[in-house]
Amino acid sequence: MISRTDLPDTIALFPLPGALLLPRSRLPLHIFEPRYLAMLDDTMKTEHRLIGMVQPRETEGLQSIGCAGRLTAFSETEDGRYMITLTGISRFRLIEKVEGFTPYIRARVDWSDFTRDSGATERDAGFRRQPFLDLLARFMEDRGLSTDWDSLKEADDELLLNSLSMLLPFDVGDKQALLEAPTLADRRQTLTALMQFALHAGDDGAEVMQ
C-alpha cells in the first residue's frame, strides 16, 4: 500500500465515461488506444504506478474529483494491447492540467480532502442488508441483470456497496455522485436513492428504509 506521504503531486489521467474506481476496489480495464498505451508504458516506469480515473463532464472538461488506482496486474495480448487491473488507492481533487508533450493528460492533484481513503475498510453501522438486497433484486430484475446472490450476502459492507456502485448501469452523473459520497453510509444512501428513482419507488406504496 502506498502511504499518503508517497502520493505524487502529478499523475496521468484516464478520462473514461461511466468507469468508476473507488478506494480499496479493483477495476479491470482493456487498454488499446495508442495514447493510453503510451500512458501505461510511462506509468510502469514510475515507483507509484498510479493512474487517475476521472469522469468527463457532460459539456467539456473533466470532473474535479477522481480516484487514483495503482497498477496491480497487467497482461499483454499478441496484438500489443493490455488487460490491466487498477486497485483504488485514494480519491483526489484536480488542480490543473500539466502542459507537456505526452499524448495523454497529466495533472496536478490534491489528496488532502480524502484522508479516510487510506484508512481501514469502512463499515456502515446503519446498513439494513436484507431490505437493501430486496430493492437490489427488484432493480436487477427490472434491468434484466443477474448476479451471484450468495457472494453478495457474504460480502462485507464496503465490498458489497462499492462493487455495486462500480458495476450497476447508472449514468455518468450518478457515478460521480457515488464517487463523491463522503462516507460509505452516504454512498449506500445514494445507491439506494438511485435504484428507487430508477424503479419509480413509492408508486406501489413500498418504501425501503435507508
BALOBA-1460 file (C-alpha; in Angstrom, 3 decimals):
// residues 210
<rec num="1" residu="m" x="0.000" y="0.000" z="0.000"/>
<rec num="2" residu="i" x="1.217" y="3.495" z="-0.828"/>
<rec num="3" residu="s" x="1.433" y="5.833" z="2.175"/>
<rec num="4" residu="r" x="-0.133" y="9.264" z="1.856"/>
<rec num="5" residu="t" x="3.282" y="10.906" z="2.079"/>
<rec num="6" residu="d" x="4.329" y="8.974" z="-1.038"/>
<rec num="7" residu="l" x="1.378" y="10.075" z="-3.169"/>
<rec num="8" residu="p" x="2.712" y="12.120" z="-6.089"/>
<rec num="9" residu="d" x="1.683" y="15.685" z="-6.903"/>
<rec num="10" residu="t" x="1.259" y="14.849" z="-10.596"/>
<rec num="11" residu="i" x="-0.388" y="11.794" z="-12.148"/>
<rec num="12" residu="a" x="-1.623" y="10.593" z="-15.527"/>
<rec num="13" residu="l" x="-5.377" y="10.868" z="-16.042"/>
<rec num="14" residu="f" x="-7.602" y="8.389" z="-17.825"/>
<rec num="15" residu="p" x="-10.986" y="10.015" z="-18.633"/>
<rec num="16" residu="l" x="-13.438" y="7.190" z="-19.209"/>
<rec num="17" residu="p" x="-17.206" y="7.839" z="-19.034"/>
<rec num="18" residu="g" x="-19.002" y="5.509" z="-16.655"/>
<rec num="19" residu="a" x="-15.846" y="3.756" z="-15.407"/>
<rec num="20" residu="l" x="-15.903" y="4.195" z="-11.637"/>
<rec num="21" residu="l" x="-12.991" y="3.338" z="-9.359"/>
<rec num="22" residu="l" x="-13.287" y="3.521" z="-5.567"/>
<rec num="23" residu="p" x="-10.665" y="3.169" z="-2.807"/>
<rec num="24" residu="r" x="-9.755" y="-0.437" z="-1.984"/>
<rec num="25" residu="s" x="-11.725" y="-1.666" z="-5.017"/>
<rec num="26" residu="r" x="-10.419" y="-3.208" z="-8.244"/>
<rec num="27" residu="l" x="-11.202" y="-2.063" z="-11.774"/>
<rec num="28" residu="p" x="-10.290" y="-4.219" z="-14.803"/>
<rec num="29" residu="l" x="-9.591" y="-2.264" z="-17.984"/>
<rec num="30" residu="h" x="-8.744" y="-3.060" z="-21.606"/>
<rec num="31" residu="i" x="-6.174" y="-0.584" z="-22.959"/>
<rec num="32" residu="f" x="-5.843" y="-0.276" z="-26.728"/>
<rec num="33" residu="e" x="-5.768" y="3.387" z="-27.835"/>
<rec num="34" residu="p" x="-2.200" y="4.458" z="-28.714"/>
<rec num="35" residu="r" x="-2.213" y="7.435" z="-26.320"/>
<rec num="36" residu="y" x="-3.258" y="5.241" z="-23.406"/>
<rec num="37" residu="l" x="-0.784" y="2.537" z="-24.342"/>
<rec num="38" residu="a" x="1.839" y="5.299" z="-24.049"/>
<rec num="39" residu="m" x="0.339" y="6.297" z="-20.696"/>
<rec num="40" residu="l" x="0.577" y="2.717" z="-19.469"/>
<rec num="41" residu="d" x="4.194" y="2.360" z="-20.610"/>
<rec num="42" residu="d" x="5.140" y="5.569" z="-18.785"/>
<rec num="43" residu="t" x="3.194" y="4.589" z="-15.662"/>
<rec num="44" residu="m" x="5.002" y="1.257" z="-15.385"/>
<rec num="45" residu="k" x="8.299" y="3.162" z="-15.196"/>
<rec num="46" residu="t" x="7.232" y="5.075" z="-12.062"/>
<rec num="47" residu="e" x="7.563" y="3.892" z="-8.455"/>
<rec num="48" residu="h" x="3.924" y="4.591" z="-7.580"/>
<rec num="49" residu="r" x="2.351" y="3.140" z="-10.778"/>
<rec num="50" residu="l" x="-0.739" y="5.333" z="-10.311"/>
<rec num="51" residu="i" x="-3.345" y="6.256" z="-12.912"/>
<rec num="52" residu="g" x="-6.121" y="8.704" z="-12.109"/>
<rec num="53" residu="m" x="-9.589" y="7.654" z="-13.265"/>
<rec num="54" residu="v" x="-11.817" y="10.676" z="-13.854"/>
<rec num="55" residu="q" x="-15.206" y="11.292" z="-15.444"/>
<rec num="56" residu="p" x="-15.550" y="13.730" z="-18.359"/>
<rec num="57" residu="r" x="-18.106" y="16.479" z="-17.830"/>
<rec num="58" residu="e" x="-21.223" y="16.375" z="-19.992"/>
<rec num="59" residu="t" x="-20.292" y="19.628" z="-21.747"/>
<rec num="60" residu="e" x="-16.498" y="19.847" z="-21.755"/>
<rec num="61" residu="g" x="-13.560" y="19.341" z="-19.432"/>
<rec num="62" residu="l" x="-13.192" y="16.907" z="-16.557"/>
<rec num="63" residu="q" x="-14.857" y="16.440" z="-13.209"/>
<rec num="64" residu="s" x="-12.906" y="17.986" z="-10.346"/>
<rec num="65" residu="i" x="-12.774" y="14.766" z="-8.289"/>
<rec num="66" residu="g" x="-11.419" y="11.409" z="-9.428"/>
<rec num="67" residu="c" x="-9.829" y="8.319" z="-7.906"/>
<rec num="68" residu="a" x="-6.297" y="7.072" z="-8.442"/>
<rec num="69" residu="g" x="-5.598" y="3.395" z="-8.835"/>
<rec num="70" residu="r" x="-2.331" y="1.519" z="-8.624"/>
<rec num="71" residu="l" x="-1.488" y="-0.789" z="-11.493"/>
<rec num="72" residu="t" x="-1.559" y="-4.188" z="-9.784"/>
<rec num="73" residu="a" x="-1.957" y="-6.595" z="-12.714"/>
<rec num="74" residu="f" x="-1.402" y="-6.500" z="-16.433"/>
<rec num="75" residu="s" x="-1.005" y="-8.822" z="-19.364"/>
<rec num="76" residu="e" x="-0.207" y="-8.109" z="-22.993"/>
<rec num="77" residu="t" x="-2.105" y="-9.598" z="-25.902"/>
<rec num="78" residu="e" x="-0.468" y="-10.763" z="-29.126"/>
<rec num="79" residu="d" x="-1.536" y="-7.591" z="-30.931"/>
<rec num="80" residu="g" x="0.041" y="-5.276" z="-28.330"/>
<rec num="81" residu="r" x="-2.990" y="-4.461" z="-26.242"/>
<rec num="82" residu="y" x="-3.099" y="-4.646" z="-22.449"/>
<rec num="83" residu="m" x="-5.520" y="-6.098" z="-19.944"/>
<rec num="84" residu="i" x="-4.865" y="-4.337" z="-16.654"/>
<rec num="85" residu="t" x="-6.281" y="-4.059" z="-13.152"/>
<rec num="86" residu="l" x="-6.226" y="-0.880" z="-11.088"/>
<rec num="87" residu="t" x="-6.590" y="-1.091" z="-7.308"/>
<rec num="88" residu="g" x="-8.131" y="2.068" z="-5.858"/>
<rec num="89" residu="i" x="-5.770" y="3.997" z="-3.568"/>
<rec num="90" residu="s" x="-7.330" y="7.409" z="-2.926"/>
<rec num="91" residu="r" x="-9.628" y="9.988" z="-4.401"/>
<rec num="92" residu="f" x="-8.102" y="13.305" z="-5.428"/>
<rec num="93" residu="r" x="-9.094" y="16.825" z="-6.365"/>
<rec num="94" residu="l" x="-7.873" y="18.006" z="-9.756"/>
<rec num="95" residu="i" x="-5.915" y="21.262" z="-9.514"/>
<rec num="96" residu="e" x="-4.778" y="21.860" z="-13.072"/>
<rec num="97" residu="k" x="-3.649" y="20.083" z="-16.190"/>
<rec num="98" residu="v" x="0.106" y="19.956" z="-16.780"/>
<rec num="99" residu="e" x="1.291" y="21.121" z="-20.172"/>
<rec num="100" residu="g" x="3.727" y="18.789" z="-21.874"/>
<rec num="101" residu="f" x="4.426" y="16.545" z="-24.810"/>
<rec num="102" residu="t" x="2.629" y="13.382" z="-23.713"/>
<rec num="103" residu="p" x="-0.332" y="12.290" z="-25.862"/>
<rec num="104" residu="y" x="-2.396" y="11.730" z="-22.700"/>
<rec num="105" residu="i" x="-3.459" y="14.122" z="-19.929"/>
<rec num="106" residu="r" x="-1.293" y="14.729" z="-16.874"/>
<rec num="107" residu="a" x="-2.484" y="16.849" z="-13.982"/>
<rec num="108" residu="r" x="-1.501" y="18.231" z="-10.616"/>
<rec num="109" residu="v" x="-3.776" y="16.842" z="-7.922"/>
<rec num="110" residu="d" x="-4.515" y="17.354" z="-4.235"/>
<rec num="111" residu="w" x="-5.154" y="14.370" z="-1.944"/>
<rec num="112" residu="s" x="-5.789" y="16.234" z="1.310"/>
<rec num="113" residu="d" x="-9.605" y="16.046" z="1.318"/>
<rec num="114" residu="f" x="-9.641" y="12.249" z="1.253"/>
<rec num="115" residu="t" x="-7.531" y="11.020" z="4.167"/>
<rec num="116" residu="r" x="-10.117" y="8.363" z="5.078"/>
<rec num="117" residu="d" x="-9.394" y="6.612" z="1.766"/>
<rec num="118" residu="s" x="-6.054" y="5.385" z="3.134"/>
<rec num="119" residu="g" x="-7.558" y="4.034" z="6.342"/>
<rec num="120" residu="a" x="-9.132" y="0.740" z="7.259"/>
<rec num="121" residu="t" x="-12.064" y="-0.842" z="5.470"/>
<rec num="122" residu="e" x="-15.182" y="1.210" z="6.168"/>
<rec num="123" residu="r" x="-18.232" y="-0.100" z="7.974"/>
<rec num="124" residu="d" x="-21.817" y="1.123" z="7.689"/>
<rec num="125" residu="a" x="-23.465" y="0.820" z="11.094"/>
<rec num="126" residu="g" x="-26.893" y="1.760" z="9.742"/>
<rec num="127" residu="f" x="-26.887" y="-0.724" z="6.871"/>
<rec num="128" residu="r" x="-30.010" y="-2.903" z="6.803"/>
<rec num="129" residu="r" x="-28.822" y="-5.552" z="4.405"/>
<rec num="130" residu="q" x="-31.977" y="-7.545" z="3.665"/>
<rec num="131" residu="p" x="-34.187" y="-4.562" z="2.695"/>
<rec num="132" residu="f" x="-31.325" y="-3.292" z="0.550"/>
<rec num="133" residu="l" x="-30.929" y="-6.668" z="-1.174"/>
<rec num="134" residu="d" x="-34.688" y="-6.814" z="-1.757"/>
<rec num="135" residu="l" x="-34.509" y="-3.450" z="-3.542"/>
<rec num="136" residu="l" x="-31.459" y="-4.610" z="-5.490"/>
<rec num="137" residu="a" x="-33.322" y="-7.738" z="-6.615"/>
<rec num="138" residu="r" x="-36.186" y="-5.602" z="-7.946"/>
<rec num="139" residu="f" x="-33.761" y="-3.277" z="-9.710"/>
<rec num="140" residu="m" x="-31.805" y="-6.110" z="-11.316"/>
<rec num="141" residu="e" x="-34.937" y="-7.939" z="-12.424"/>
<rec num="142" residu="d" x="-36.227" y="-4.721" z="-13.972"/>
<rec num="143" residu="r" x="-32.929" y="-4.285" z="-15.860"/>
<rec num="144" residu="g" x="-32.620" y="-7.942" z="-16.862"/>
<rec num="145" residu="l" x="-29.423" y="-8.379" z="-14.827"/>
<rec num="146" residu="s" x="-28.190" y="-11.360" z="-12.835"/>
<rec num="147" residu="t" x="-25.685" y="-11.826" z="-10.044"/>
<rec num="148" residu="d" x="-24.209" y="-14.297" z="-7.573"/>
<rec num="149" residu="w" x="-26.547" y="-13.707" z="-4.641"/>
<rec num="150" residu="d" x="-24.607" y="-15.991" z="-2.288"/>
<rec num="151" residu="s" x="-21.471" y="-13.883" z="-2.777"/>
<rec num="152" residu="l" x="-23.417" y="-10.654" z="-2.228"/>
<rec num="153" residu="k" x="-24.870" y="-11.939" z="1.029"/>
<rec num="154" residu="e" x="-21.414" y="-12.893" z="2.330"/>
<rec num="155" residu="a" x="-19.524" y="-9.756" z="1.184"/>
<rec num="156" residu="d" x="-18.625" y="-7.158" z="3.791"/>
<rec num="157" residu="d" x="-20.373" y="-3.789" z="3.686"/>
<rec num="158" residu="e" x="-17.679" y="-1.911" z="1.788"/>
<rec num="159" residu="l" x="-17.055" y="-4.609" z="-0.812"/>
<rec num="160" residu="l" x="-20.773" y="-5.013" z="-1.449"/>
<rec num="161" residu="l" x="-21.645" y="-1.311" z="-1.732"/>
<rec num="162" residu="n" x="-18.545" y="-0.281" z="-3.655"/>
<rec num="163" residu="s" x="-18.810" y="-3.179" z="-6.094"/>
<rec num="164" residu="l" x="-22.443" y="-2.362" z="-6.841"/>
<rec num="165" residu="s" x="-21.603" y="1.338" z="-7.241"/>
<rec num="166" residu="m" x="-18.964" y="0.438" z="-9.812"/>
<rec num="167" residu="l" x="-20.931" y="-2.233" z="-11.696"/>
<rec num="168" residu="l" x="-24.570" y="-1.140" z="-11.810"/>
<rec num="169" residu="p" x="-25.640" y="0.683" z="-15.004"/>
<rec num="170" residu="f" x="-26.009" y="4.291" z="-13.840"/>
<rec num="171" residu="d" x="-25.195" y="7.336" z="-15.933"/>
<rec num="172" residu="v" x="-22.030" y="9.404" z="-15.645"/>
<rec num="173" residu="g" x="-23.539" y="11.972" z="-13.274"/>
<rec num="174" residu="d" x="-24.805" y="9.258" z="-10.951"/>
<rec num="175" residu="k" x="-21.416" y="7.538" z="-10.966"/>
<rec num="176" residu="q" x="-19.811" y="10.845" z="-9.997"/>
<rec num="177" residu="a" x="-22.253" y="11.254" z="-7.102"/>
<rec num="178" residu="l" x="-21.324" y="7.777" z="-5.853"/>
<rec num="179" residu="l" x="-17.627" y="8.635" z="-6.109"/>
<rec num="180" residu="e" x="-18.004" y="11.884" z="-4.194"/>
<rec num="181" residu="a" x="-20.060" y="10.396" z="-1.337"/>
<rec num="182" residu="p" x="-18.017" y="11.309" z="1.778"/>
<rec num="183" residu="t" x="-18.621" y="8.057" z="3.683"/>
<rec num="184" residu="l" x="-19.736" y="4.512" z="2.973"/>
<rec num="185" residu="a" x="-23.099" y="5.277" z="4.584"/>
<rec num="186" residu="d" x="-23.526" y="8.248" z="2.233"/>
<rec num="187" residu="r" x="-22.686" y="6.031" z="-0.732"/>
<rec num="188" residu="r" x="-25.236" y="3.446" z="0.380"/>
<rec num="189" residu="q" x="-27.905" y="6.141" z="0.698"/>
<rec num="190" residu="t" x="-27.051" y="7.495" z="-2.759"/>
<rec num="191" residu="l" x="-27.095" y="3.997" z="-4.252"/>
<rec num="192" residu="t" x="-30.457" y="3.279" z="-2.621"/>
<rec num="193" residu="a" x="-31.925" y="6.549" z="-3.903"/>
<rec num="194" residu="l" x="-30.693" y="5.860" z="-7.452"/>
<rec num="195" residu="m" x="-32.283" y="2.417" z="-7.522"/>
<rec num="196" residu="q" x="-35.521" y="3.704" z="-6.032"/>
<rec num="197" residu="f" x="-35.657" y="6.523" z="-8.564"/>
<rec num="198" residu="a" x="-34.984" y="4.129" z="-11.431"/>
<rec num="199" residu="l" x="-37.843" y="1.925" z="-10.295"/>
<rec num="200" residu="h" x="-40.167" y="4.860" z="-9.535"/>
<rec num="201" residu="a" x="-40.238" y="3.545" z="-5.967"/>
<rec num="202" residu="g" x="-43.258" y="4.583" z="-4.000"/>
<rec num="203" residu="d" x="-45.758" y="4.094" z="-6.846"/>
<rec num="204" residu="d" x="-46.798" y="0.785" z="-5.279"/>
<rec num="205" residu="g" x="-46.692" y="2.074" z="-1.707"/>
<rec num="206" residu="a" x="-43.436" y="0.321" z="-0.941"/>
<rec num="207" residu="e" x="-40.569" y="2.053" z="0.806"/>
<rec num="208" residu="v" x="-37.085" y="0.826" z="1.567"/>
<rec num="209" residu="m" x="-35.599" y="2.189" z="4.758"/>
<rec num="210" residu="q" x="-32.138" y="3.780" z="4.444"/>
